[in-house]
Amino acid sequence: MNDYIEIGKIINYFGIKGEVKIISDFEYPDKVFREGINFYIGKDKELEIVNTRRVHKSYHLVSFKGKDNINDILKYKNSYVYVKRNDLNLGEDEYLYRDLIDYEVYDKDKLIGKVIDYTYSNNVLLKVKGEKVFYLPLIDNYIKKIDKENKKIITNGGEDLIL
């Protein structure tokens, strides 16, 4: 599985030395905003290798190898940034929130719904559709186990969240 994963958007350049300003809410920023990783930019997935990275306010400032002038990166403004899934090196217990869509949700042995979407600000909420649509916080208080092999989420009290 080597598909492209969107990690953010280049919203502007920063200074005149070829840095781009990326806005991102990607769940594993340390895995993607690092020197030497391949970024694929825009709809054509143009390859650029990260040379430097740093955080400024709520943005990631990134420069690319061989691009040290503002004129080299102007074309990337408003472009989405992708990485290949294999480059993420996710651990056994790590997953992307988007991968949980279509997982079945169980409370004990009872099927209570299927994940149809997710949202997050301070906490991740899985939008689950069963008899009713409800939100399941992706926290240890409610999530007992995420079974990636069988695409199941086992909850502890998840049924109590259905209003």
Secondary structure as UniProt FT lines:
FT   STRAND          4..14
FT   TURN            15..18
FT   STRAND          19..23
FT   HELIX           29..32
FT   TURN            35..36
FT   STRAND          38..41
FT   TURN            42..45
FT   STRAND          46..56
FT   TURN            57..58
FT   STRAND          59..64
FT   TURN            65..66
FT   HELIX           70..73
FT   HELIX           74..76
FT   TURN            77..78
FT   STRAND          80..84
FT   HELIX           85..88
FT   TURN            92..93
FT   HELIX           97..100
FT   TURN            101..102
FT   STRAND          104..107
FT   TURN            108..109
FT   STRAND          110..120
FT   STRAND          124..129
FT   STRAND          133..137
FT   TURN            140..142
FT   STRAND          143..147
FT   TURN            148..151
FT   STRAND          152..155
FT   HELIX           158..161
//
